[in-house]
Amino acid sequence: MTTLRALLAAGLVIITFGFAVAKLPPPPPMDDKAKAAAEEKKAKDAAAAEAAKQAQARAEDRVAARYIAEQKALGKSVTPQMGPTSQVASAAPAKATAPSKAAPAAKAGVAPAKDAAKK
């Protein structure tokens, strides 16, 4: 009996929500002021995201420096590994792809020379 009541209540909620959504008017088109406000908000959000990224980087640097200092105090040698940055990450795939394409071409050039020498 309670399962039936729960199903009926869920169905009633779904139907009510469907009618409520169907009656909503479409949003009005944006005017010049709204477009300018949206661009300002977008610029502010980008600046806030950049500031948060820089704050995160500074915090990570402080933690890493503290960890290295603590390990040196204990007499352990620590070599920090640098994470990929946006410049290194974008340059790495281009460098990794170029030699792999050049290597098969060089091998293909070498293989016929060996075959010719054997024949």
Secondary structure, DSSP 4 states (H G I P E B T S, - for coil): -HHHHHHHHHHHHHHHHHHHHHTPPPPPPP-HHHHHHHHHHHHHHHHHHHHHHHHHHHHHHHHHHHHHHHHHHTT----PPPPP-HHHHHHHHHHHHHHHHHHHHHHHHHHHHHHHHH-
